[in-house]
Amino acid sequence: MTAGPKTIVYPVKDLSLTKPLFTALLGVEPYADEPYYVGFRTEDQEIGLDPNGHAKGMTGPVPYWTVEDIKATQAALLGAGAETLQDVQDVGGGKLIASLKDADGNLIGLIQEPAGS
């Protein structure tokens, strides 16, 4: 089952310039503030800033769809014509992410939350 896009990650070039803008826009301080990722939570939505996003092939904001089985979903999307940009990886605490692109170059992110979350 797909829960829909609850996370959107923006590729950024300078966290020191972008972080204050999103703090003002969202009206909250980041819950994660690291050199490799800044994350904001507002209700059940997460907004992330990735300073390495451009190097990973991100050309704009990427919606991450929450799925129950990331490997099965990735396989289904590949079978439907998608191309892998970033294979499944654990980003900490058992949270898995992957990113793909469709035939038009649109980016699709996948997230699988750790068991019991």
N, C-alpha and C positions, 0 to 999 in steps of 0.2 A: 504494500500500500504506500502511496506517496502522500505526504502530508502537505505538500505545497512548498513554495519558496519562503522560508522563514529567515533566511540569511542572504544578505546582499553584500558582496565584497567589491570595493573600488580599488583599482590600481592607482597608486599615487607616486609622485616623484619626490615629494618632500613632506614627511610627516609633520615637521614643525610648522609648516604653513597650513596644512590641511586639517590637522587635529583641532585647532581652535574654531575653524569654520564649522565642522560637524558638531562640536560641542555646543556652539551657538544655535545651530539648526535644530538639533535634537533636544536641547535643554537638559542634557545629562553629561556627567563626566564619564570617561571611558572606564569600563570594568577591567579591561586588559590594556596595558600601555607598555609595549615592548618595542625594541628597535625593528623587529620583524613583523609586528602586527599590532594594530590598535583596534579594539572592539568596543562597541557601544550596544547597550540593550535598552530597548524601549518596549515595555509590555512583553509580547512574545516575538518581537522582531529584533534581529541582530544586524547591525551595520558594521562592516569591517573595512579597515584601510590597510592595504598590502603594499609596502614600498618595493617589493620584488615582483609585483604583479605583471608589469610590462615585460620583464625578462622571462616570465612564464608564459607569455603569449596572450595575456589579457589585453584586450583593445578597448575595454570599457567595463562598466559594472557587470558583475556576474551574479545572477540569482542562483542560489544553492537550494536545491529541492531536497527535503528530508525524506529519506527512503528507509524501508525496513531492512533490505538486503542490497547493499551497494554493489557487490560483485554481480549479482543477478541482474540488477537494473542496468549496470554498465554493459553487460553482455547483450541485453535486449536492445539497448541503444546502438551499440556497435553493429548488431545484426540488422538494424533499421537504417544504417548508413552514416552513423556518427563516426567521428574520429577522436581518439584519445589525445588530449593535451597533457594531462597529468594523471598518471595511473593512481590507483587507490593507495593512500598512505595514511598512517596514523599520525594525527597532529597533537596527540597528547590525551591521556586519560581514556584511551580506547575510542575516541572520536575519529571516524574515518572520513576522508574527503577524496574526491576525484573531480576532474573537469574534462569536458568533451566539447566538440563543436559540431554543429550540423552542416549540411551541404552548403548553406549560405554563409557560413562562418560565424553564426550566432553561438555564443558560449553558453554552456549548460553545466552548472555545478551540481554535485551530489554530496549529501552528508548522511552518514549513518551514525546516530548517537550511540554511545556505549550501552550495553545491555543493562537494563534496570533504570535507565534515565527517564 
